[in-house]
Structure formats: C-alpha cells, structure tokens
C-alpha cells in the first residue's frame, strides 16, 4: 500500500504533519493494506490566515486492487479533526465495499 500525502503551501509544519498523517493512515487502514494499492491524502486550509470555522479540509482517495477508487472529504476546525473524520468515512466505505464482494461470493 503506497501512501502519498499532499499538503497545501499555506500549512505550517508540513514535514511533521506529513509524517504524522502517514503514520496515522497506515495504522488506521492496516487491515486493508493487502487490498489497497494506493492511498492519497490531500489536506489544506481553505481560508488561509483567516480563521473561519471549519475551513480545514482533508480528502482521501483509496484505490482497492481491481476496484474503482473511493474518495471521501471532511471539513473541520483543525487538520487533525478533518483527517480523523475522513479516515472514519473511508474505513466505513471500505468495509461496505469489501463486504459486498464477500456477500456476493457467499462467504
């Protein structure tokens, strides 16, 4: 499972954030690692220096082997909250997607 983290230029501490996000994504999606070829994470601050509430965005796209990509988006007051919300959504989506495969095969 390849993990690619992309941060907007206006994000402070990009290198530390990238390492932290990669570690979090790898941990949260570890049970799907054999089935995923790539995970892309995009984080950004929609309003830059202005604090306007839920302006931090996290978009996660996962690419299951042999399946269509799944993309989720979450906006929150902090990057950590947005990433946690997006990871929760993508985990649910993967459970549903892989559950459909198992149900069709009768397992």
Secondary structure, 3 states (H helix, E strand, C coil): CEEEEEECCCCCCHHHHHHHHHHHHHHHCHHHCCCEEEEEEEEEECCCCCCCCCCEEEEEEEEECCCCCEEEEEEECCHHHHHHHHHHHHHHHHHHHHHHHHHHHCC
